[in-house]
Every structure is written in structure tokens, then in C-alpha cells.
């Protein structure tokens, strides 16, 4: 049975993510080093049959041929949620249509029942089915927004440059202090 992974904001080919003027510059000397490190981290955890939900900003400020060559090297059946830097997104080969948001049901090995997850590039204060146990995963913020017990950033900046399984996400959510004030 395949595993399901989530990730966001890989920004393949986007040299600006390395600039010291960024809020959180990435620790790589060149964009080539960055891209190779992200490909290696991805393929170290994702198998060819696994499902990967990429929550936006896959590649930016590179040409289509380069973005396609990186995409072709990545393991997994990849689905794309469109981000604000996904001009090339619709032109790449994905395992399904590119969408803006998606409700995903995850049933990974070892899970007692499916978990519904609301996926978007952007963080939401609330989302459909939140009151019924759906979780919310997002990117865009590059780790600058604190997570909650039900909502978390899955961007590569937060997860050692690699996609992450729901099991790890749930563990981090459980360790997150409850930020809702008592009534």
C-alpha cells in the first residue's frame, strides 16, 4: 500500500530563496545545490508508488524544460495544489488536475481509519469540516506561522527539505501547545 506525503514551497530553480534579504534564506550556496539537496531529500523518503500532495510553489523563475527535468527525477505520484508562484504548474506532468484547494482522505498503513485533510497553499483560520475533525495543511509561509493542533505548515523549510507523512504531522500537531483561549 502506498504512503501519502505532503510538502510545499520547493521553489526549484528560484535563486531568490537563497538571498540573505529573505526573511528565512535557505542555507545553500547555489540554486543548483539547493535543488539537488531537495531532490535527494525527496527521493530518500518517497517511493515510486507513493502519493505526494505538493501544496504550491513547485518551481519558479526557471524555464519549463528545467522544471520538467526536476519533476521527472522525483519519486511518487505527485498532485499539485496551485501556489502563488506556479506559473509553470499547469504545464507540467502531474498525477491529476492542478487545483486551488483539495479535501484529501489519507489511509496510510497503520492508520485505524481515514483522516480528512483540507489542503491549500495558504493558511486558513477555518476550513470546511474543521468542526468535524478535518485537519488543515498549507505552505506559503515558509515556517513563519505557528502551527496548531489542527493546522500546520508542510513546507520544505519546516521538514528538513523533504515531503512528510501524516503520521509525522500528527505527532507535531499533538506536541503543539493549545493556542485556543479557555472560555
C-alpha positions as CSV (number, residue, x, y, z in Angstrom):
1,X,0.0,0.0,0.0
2,X,1.4,3.4,-0.9
3,X,2.1,6.1,1.7
4,X,0.8,9.6,1.4
5,X,3.2,12.6,1.7
6,X,2.7,16.4,1.9
7,X,5.1,19.1,1.0
8,X,5.1,22.7,-0.2
9,X,7.3,25.6,-1.4
10,X,10.2,23.6,-3.0
11,X,10.8,26.6,-5.3
12,X,13.0,24.6,-7.7
13,X,15.1,27.0,-9.8
14,X,14.2,30.1,-7.8
15,X,17.5,31.6,-6.7
16,X,15.9,34.4,-4.7
17,X,15.1,31.9,-1.9
18,X,18.8,31.9,-1.1
19,X,19.2,35.7,-0.7
20,X,20.1,37.0,2.8
21,X,17.4,39.6,2.3
22,X,14.7,37.0,2.6
23,X,13.1,36.5,6.0
24,X,14.4,32.9,6.1
25,X,17.1,32.4,3.5
26,X,17.8,28.8,2.7
27,X,21.3,27.5,3.7
28,X,22.6,26.6,0.2
29,X,25.4,28.3,-1.7
30,X,23.8,28.0,-5.1
31,X,20.3,27.2,-6.5
32,X,21.8,24.1,-8.1
33,X,23.0,22.9,-4.7
34,X,19.5,23.7,-3.3
35,X,17.7,21.8,-6.0
36,X,19.9,18.7,-5.7
37,X,19.5,18.7,-1.9
38,X,15.7,18.8,-2.2
39,X,15.6,16.1,-4.9
40,X,17.8,13.9,-2.7
41,X,15.7,14.5,0.4
42,X,12.5,13.8,-1.5
43,X,13.7,10.6,-3.1
44,X,15.1,9.4,0.2
45,X,11.6,9.2,1.7
46,X,9.2,8.9,-1.3
47,X,8.9,5.6,-3.2
48,X,7.7,5.5,-6.8
49,X,4.2,4.3,-5.9
50,X,3.7,6.8,-3.0
51,X,1.3,9.8,-3.4
52,X,2.7,13.3,-2.8
53,X,0.5,16.3,-2.4
54,X,2.6,19.4,-3.3
55,X,0.8,22.4,-1.8
56,X,2.1,25.0,-4.2
57,X,5.2,26.8,-5.4
58,X,6.9,23.8,-7.0
59,X,9.2,25.8,-9.4
60,X,9.7,29.5,-10.1
61,X,11.9,31.7,-12.2
62,X,13.3,28.9,-14.3
63,X,12.3,27.6,-17.7
64,X,9.8,24.9,-18.4
65,X,12.4,22.4,-19.5
66,X,14.3,22.8,-16.3
67,X,11.1,22.4,-14.1
68,X,10.1,19.4,-16.1
69,X,13.5,17.8,-15.7
70,X,13.3,18.2,-11.9
71,X,9.8,16.9,-11.9
72,X,10.8,13.8,-13.8
73,X,13.5,13.0,-11.3
74,X,11.1,12.9,-8.3
75,X,9.6,9.7,-7.0
76,X,5.9,9.4,-6.4
77,X,2.6,10.1,-8.0
78,X,2.6,13.9,-7.5
79,X,-0.6,16.1,-7.3
80,X,-0.3,19.9,-7.3
81,X,-2.3,22.4,-5.4
82,X,-1.6,25.7,-7.1
83,X,0.5,28.3,-5.3
84,X,1.2,32.0,-6.0
85,X,4.4,31.0,-7.8
86,X,3.1,28.2,-10.0
87,X,3.0,29.9,-13.5
88,X,4.6,26.7,-14.8
89,X,2.4,24.4,-12.8
90,X,-0.3,23.8,-15.3
91,X,2.3,22.8,-18.0
92,X,4.0,20.0,-16.0
93,X,3.0,16.4,-15.8
94,X,1.0,15.7,-12.6
95,X,-1.0,12.7,-11.4
96,X,-4.3,14.6,-11.7
97,X,-5.5,18.1,-12.4
98,X,-3.9,21.2,-10.8
99,X,-6.4,22.6,-8.2
100,X,-6.5,25.5,-5.8
101,X,-7.7,23.5,-2.8
102,X,-8.5,19.9,-2.1
103,X,-10.0,17.8,0.6
104,X,-7.9,14.6,0.8
105,X,-8.7,11.4,2.7
106,X,-5.5,9.7,3.9
107,X,-5.5,6.0,4.8
108,X,-1.8,5.1,5.2
109,X,-0.6,1.7,6.5
110,X,-1.1,1.5,10.3
111,X,-3.8,4.1,10.4
112,X,-7.0,2.8,12.1
113,X,-9.3,5.0,9.9
114,X,-9.0,7.6,7.1
115,X,-8.2,11.1,8.1
116,X,-9.6,14.0,6.1
117,X,-7.3,16.9,5.4
118,X,-8.0,20.3,3.8
119,X,-5.1,21.2,1.6
120,X,-4.3,24.7,0.4
121,X,-1.3,26.7,-0.5
122,X,-2.4,29.3,2.0
123,X,-3.1,29.0,5.8
124,X,-6.8,29.4,6.8
125,X,-8.2,30.4,10.1
126,X,-11.0,28.0,9.4
127,X,-11.8,25.5,6.7
128,X,-14.6,23.1,5.6
129,X,-15.3,20.3,8.0
130,X,-12.9,21.7,10.7
131,X,-15.5,21.2,13.4
132,X,-15.9,17.6,12.3
133,X,-12.2,16.7,12.6
134,X,-10.7,17.6,9.3
135,X,-7.1,18.9,9.6
136,X,-5.6,21.7,7.5
137,X,-2.2,21.6,5.8
138,X,-0.7,24.6,4.0
139,X,2.5,26.2,2.8
140,X,3.3,29.7,1.6
141,X,4.5,31.0,5.0
142,X,7.9,29.2,5.0
143,X,7.6,28.3,8.6
144,X,6.7,31.9,9.8
145,X,3.2,31.0,11.1
146,X,3.0,28.9,14.2
147,X,1.1,25.6,13.8
148,X,-1.9,24.5,15.9
149,X,-3.2,21.1,17.0
150,X,-5.3,21.0,13.7
151,X,-3.4,23.2,11.2
152,X,0.3,23.0,10.1
153,X,2.8,24.2,7.6
154,X,4.2,21.4,5.5
155,X,6.7,23.5,3.5
156,X,10.2,22.1,3.0
157,X,11.6,24.8,5.3
158,X,9.8,23.1,8.2
159,X,10.6,19.5,7.4
160,X,14.3,19.2,6.6
161,X,13.7,19.9,2.9
162,X,11.6,16.6,2.4
163,X,8.0,15.6,2.0
164,X,6.4,14.5,5.2
165,X,3.9,11.7,6.1
166,X,0.7,12.4,8.0
167,X,2.0,10.3,10.9
168,X,4.8,12.8,11.5
169,X,2.4,15.7,11.0
170,X,0.0,14.3,13.6
171,X,2.9,13.9,16.1
172,X,4.0,17.5,15.7
173,X,0.4,18.7,16.0
174,X,-0.1,16.8,19.2
175,X,3.1,18.4,20.6
176,X,1.8,21.9,19.7
177,X,0.6,23.9,22.7
178,X,-3.2,24.5,22.6
179,X,-3.5,28.2,21.5
180,X,-7.2,28.5,21.9
181,X,-8.1,30.6,25.0
182,X,-10.2,28.9,27.6
183,X,-13.8,30.0,27.7
